[in-house]
Amino acid sequence: GIFEASSFGGSNIDPTAWEDKKCKGESRFPAQVRIRIRKLCKALEEDSFRPVLHHYDGPKFRLELSVLETLELLDLCEQAG
């Protein structure tokens, strides 16, 4: 889907998100941000979006997207439904 940050980042905004089984009430990933859903669509296979992203650094891609990359990803999400 397409999600948008709706808050500044924080620590343990939702402690039950990815809850740590060993430490109840604590998240394994405490750095979080609230989001709002812009559009729900089917998950994209990596092979479909990998060619769109020009910011690969080895096996990982960087989180910053250009305007063109963003528009192309939005188009892929629209096509996926």
C-alpha positions in Angstrom: 0.0 0.0 0.0 0.8 3.7 0.0 1.4 5.1 3.5 2.3 8.6 4.6 4.0 9.7 7.9 1.5 11.6 10.0 3.7 12.5 12.9 7.3 13.1 13.8 9.3 10.1 14.8 9.3 8.9 18.4 10.2 6.1 20.6 7.7 3.3 21.4 4.7 5.2 19.9 2.9 1.8 19.8 4.7 -0.5 22.2 2.7 -3.5 20.9 4.0 -3.0 17.4 6.4 -5.9 16.7 6.1 -6.7 20.4 9.2 -8.3 21.9 8.2 -11.7 23.2 10.8 -11.6 25.9 9.9 -8.1 27.2 6.1 -7.6 27.1 5.0 -4.1 26.4 8.2 -3.2 24.5 8.7 -3.1 20.8 11.6 -4.8 19.1 11.7 -1.7 16.9 11.1 1.3 19.2 11.9 4.0 16.6 8.5 4.6 15.1 6.3 7.1 13.3 2.5 7.3 13.0 1.2 6.8 9.5 -2.0 7.3 7.6 -3.1 5.0 4.8 -3.2 6.8 1.4 -4.1 3.7 -0.6 -4.4 0.0 0.0 -3.2 -2.1 -2.9 -1.6 -5.5 -3.4 2.0 -6.0 -2.4 4.5 -5.6 -5.2 7.0 -8.2 -6.1 10.5 -6.9 -5.8 11.2 -7.7 -9.4 8.5 -5.2 -10.4 9.8 -2.3 -8.4 13.6 -2.9 -8.5 14.1 -1.4 -12.0 12.3 1.8 -10.8 14.7 2.5 -7.9 17.9 4.0 -9.0 19.3 4.3 -5.5 20.5 0.7 -4.8 23.5 0.4 -2.5 24.4 -3.3 -2.9 21.5 -5.5 -1.9 19.6 -2.6 -0.3 18.0 0.5 -1.6 18.2 3.9 0.0 15.0 5.4 1.4 15.2 8.7 -0.3 13.3 8.7 -3.6 13.4 11.1 -6.5 10.1 12.6 -7.8 10.3 10.4 -10.9 10.9 7.2 -8.8 7.9 8.2 -6.5 5.6 8.7 -9.5 6.7 5.4 -11.1 6.1 3.5 -7.8 2.7 5.1 -7.5 1.9 4.0 -11.0 3.0 0.4 -10.2 0.7 0.5 -7.1 -2.2 1.7 -9.2 -1.6 -1.1 -11.7 -1.5 -3.7 -8.9 -4.8 -2.6 -7.6 
